[in-house]
């Protein structure tokens, strides 16, 4: 069993490693304090479980969780965070994570989280489970896009301009603008920056 703890605070990393090693010394623990180290380890080691901090230094892990799930589909991801609100929980579950651990939880919950994931279930912090209306059944993307809207959103996320999108899809600039307006309405945003942020949080990246 290989476990990777990705957090930019050394005390958090040391705490996780100590708890895991005291529970089972045969578990191999790897640590990463930044995104570069994280992906280097994922590429070089067959990691089974990744404990990933959301606010990972200057990086928001929600920007690359889907990349990990795509490039390393066998890795089970358990988010670790000080954030215990249901909105944050929903945004990461929509991106396919397997668990959510709140840093204020008891250290005993680390082993509980590992065991739960190994049994094929999702793990949620007890703190979150005690909150109103929280359950394992979180709806997937509720924003329904047409195939064309998905194409245009994908190109917007690639930072393509209106003219570049129109040329690639063989449509007019006006048509692109109309689709972009519809995307603003569906995502409830007012500009491209808001659209990109919401698209990432909703798991469309």
C-alpha positions as CSV (number, residue, x, y, z in Angstrom):
1,X,0.0,0.0,0.0
2,X,1.5,3.3,-1.1
3,X,0.0,6.6,0.3
4,X,0.9,10.1,-0.7
5,X,0.3,13.1,1.5
6,X,0.3,16.4,-0.4
7,X,0.2,19.4,1.9
8,X,2.3,22.6,2.2
9,X,2.5,22.4,6.0
10,X,5.2,20.1,7.4
11,X,3.3,19.6,10.7
12,X,0.3,18.2,8.8
13,X,2.5,15.9,6.8
14,X,4.4,14.6,9.8
15,X,1.1,14.0,11.7
16,X,-0.4,12.0,8.9
17,X,2.8,9.9,8.4
18,X,3.1,9.2,12.1
19,X,-0.5,8.1,12.4
20,X,-0.3,5.8,9.3
21,X,3.1,4.3,10.3
22,X,1.9,3.6,13.9
23,X,-1.1,1.9,12.5
24,X,0.7,-0.2,9.9
25,X,4.4,0.1,9.4
26,X,4.2,-1.7,6.1
27,X,2.4,1.2,4.4
28,X,4.8,3.3,2.3
29,X,4.3,7.0,2.8
30,X,5.3,9.6,0.3
31,X,5.0,13.4,0.8
32,X,4.7,16.4,-1.5
33,X,4.8,20.1,-0.5
34,X,4.0,21.5,-4.0
35,X,2.4,20.6,-7.3
36,X,5.6,19.8,-9.1
37,X,6.6,17.3,-6.4
38,X,3.1,15.8,-6.4
39,X,3.1,15.0,-10.1
40,X,6.7,13.7,-10.0
41,X,5.7,11.2,-7.3
42,X,2.5,10.2,-9.1
43,X,4.5,9.5,-12.2
44,X,7.3,7.5,-10.5
45,X,5.2,5.6,-7.9
46,X,2.1,3.5,-8.1
47,X,0.2,5.5,-5.5
48,X,-3.0,3.9,-4.0
49,X,-4.3,6.7,-1.9
50,X,-3.6,10.4,-2.2
51,X,-4.4,12.8,0.7
52,X,-4.6,16.1,-1.1
53,X,-4.9,19.6,0.6
54,X,-7.2,21.9,-1.3
55,X,-5.4,25.1,-0.7
56,X,-2.0,23.7,-1.7
57,X,0.4,26.6,-1.3
58,X,-0.5,29.1,-4.0
59,X,-2.4,26.5,-5.9
60,X,-6.0,25.4,-5.6
61,X,-6.1,21.6,-6.0
62,X,-9.5,21.9,-7.7
63,X,-7.6,23.2,-10.7
64,X,-5.8,19.8,-11.2
65,X,-7.9,17.1,-9.5
66,X,-9.6,16.1,-12.8
67,X,-6.1,15.9,-14.4
68,X,-5.0,13.4,-11.7
69,X,-8.2,11.4,-12.1
70,X,-7.6,11.3,-15.9
71,X,-3.9,10.6,-15.8
72,X,-3.8,8.3,-12.8
73,X,-7.3,6.7,-12.7
74,X,-6.4,4.0,-10.1
75,X,-5.4,6.7,-7.4
76,X,-8.1,7.2,-4.8
77,X,-8.2,10.9,-3.7
78,X,-9.1,12.0,-0.2
79,X,-9.3,15.8,0.2
80,X,-7.8,17.2,3.4
81,X,-8.8,20.8,4.3
82,X,-9.7,23.3,6.9
83,X,-12.8,24.1,4.8
84,X,-15.9,22.3,6.1
85,X,-18.7,23.9,4.1
86,X,-21.0,21.9,1.9
87,X,-20.3,24.1,-1.2
88,X,-16.6,23.1,-1.2
89,X,-17.5,19.5,-0.6
90,X,-19.9,19.5,-3.6
91,X,-17.3,21.1,-5.9
92,X,-14.7,18.4,-5.2
93,X,-17.1,15.5,-5.3
94,X,-18.2,16.6,-8.7
95,X,-14.6,16.3,-9.8
96,X,-14.5,12.7,-8.7
97,X,-12.7,12.6,-5.4
98,X,-13.2,9.6,-3.2
99,X,-13.3,11.3,0.3
100,X,-13.1,14.5,2.3
101,X,-11.2,14.8,5.6
102,X,-11.4,18.0,7.7
103,X,-8.2,18.9,9.5
104,X,-10.1,19.5,12.7
105,X,-11.1,15.8,12.8
106,X,-9.5,13.4,15.2
107,X,-6.3,11.7,14.0
108,X,-8.1,8.4,14.3
109,X,-10.2,9.4,11.4
110,X,-7.2,9.1,9.1
111,X,-7.2,5.4,9.4
112,X,-11.0,5.3,9.2
113,X,-10.8,7.2,5.9
114,X,-8.2,4.7,4.5
115,X,-10.2,1.7,5.6
116,X,-13.4,3.2,4.1
117,X,-11.8,3.9,0.8
118,X,-10.2,0.4,0.6
119,X,-13.7,-1.1,1.2
120,X,-14.8,0.6,-2.0
121,X,-16.9,3.4,-0.3
122,X,-16.6,7.1,-0.2
123,X,-15.4,8.7,3.0
124,X,-16.8,12.0,4.5
125,X,-15.7,13.8,7.6
126,X,-17.9,13.3,10.6
127,X,-18.0,17.1,10.9
128,X,-19.6,17.3,7.4
129,X,-22.0,14.4,8.0
130,X,-23.4,16.2,11.0
131,X,-24.3,19.2,9.0
132,X,-27.8,19.7,7.7
133,X,-28.8,18.2,4.4
134,X,-25.4,16.5,3.9
135,X,-25.3,12.9,2.5
136,X,-23.1,10.7,0.3
137,X,-25.5,11.3,-2.6
138,X,-24.4,14.6,-4.0
139,X,-25.9,15.4,-7.4
140,X,-23.5,15.4,-10.3
141,X,-23.4,18.4,-12.7
142,X,-26.8,20.1,-12.7
143,X,-25.9,22.4,-15.5
144,X,-27.0,20.9,-18.8
145,X,-25.1,22.0,-21.9
146,X,-25.8,21.2,-25.5
147,X,-23.0,19.5,-27.5
148,X,-22.2,22.9,-29.2
149,X,-22.1,24.7,-25.9
150,X,-19.7,22.1,-24.5
151,X,-17.4,22.6,-27.6
152,X,-17.4,26.3,-27.1
153,X,-16.9,26.1,-23.3
154,X,-13.9,23.8,-23.9
155,X,-12.4,26.2,-26.3
156,X,-13.0,29.1,-23.9
157,X,-11.2,27.2,-21.2
158,X,-8.3,26.8,-23.6
159,X,-8.2,30.7,-23.8
160,X,-9.3,30.8,-27.4
161,X,-10.7,34.1,-28.7
162,X,-14.2,34.5,-30.3
163,X,-12.6,34.7,-33.8
164,X,-10.5,31.6,-33.1
165,X,-13.5,29.6,-31.9
166,X,-15.6,30.7,-34.9
167,X,-12.9,29.7,-37.3
168,X,-12.4,26.3,-35.7
169,X,-16.1,25.5,-35.6
170,X,-17.0,27.0,-38.9
171,X,-19.6,29.4,-37.4
172,X,-19.9,33.2,-37.3
173,X,-18.5,35.4,-34.5
174,X,-22.1,36.3,-33.7
175,X,-23.1,32.7,-33.2
176,X,-20.2,32.2,-30.8
177,X,-21.2,35.3,-28.9
178,X,-24.8,34.0,-28.6
179,X,-23.6,30.6,-27.2
180,X,-21.3,32.5,-24.8
181,X,-24.2,34.5,-23.6
182,X,-26.2,31.3,-23.0
183,X,-23.3,29.9,-21.1
184,X,-23.3,33.0,-18.9
185,X,-27.0,32.5,-18.2
186,X,-26.7,28.8,-17.4
187,X,-23.7,29.3,-15.1
188,X,-25.2,32.4,-13.5
189,X,-22.1,34.6,-14.2
190,X,-21.5,38.0,-15.8
191,X,-18.1,37.6,-17.5
192,X,-15.6,35.2,-18.8
193,X,-13.6,35.1,-15.6
194,X,-16.7,34.0,-13.7
195,X,-17.5,31.4,-16.4
196,X,-14.1,29.8,-16.2
197,X,-14.1,29.7,-12.4
198,X,-17.6,28.2,-12.3
199,X,-16.9,25.7,-15.0
200,X,-13.9,24.4,-13.1
201,X,-15.8,24.2,-9.8
202,X,-18.6,22.4,-11.6
203,X,-16.2,19.8,-13.0
204,X,-16.4,20.8,-16.7
205,X,-12.6,21.2,-17.1
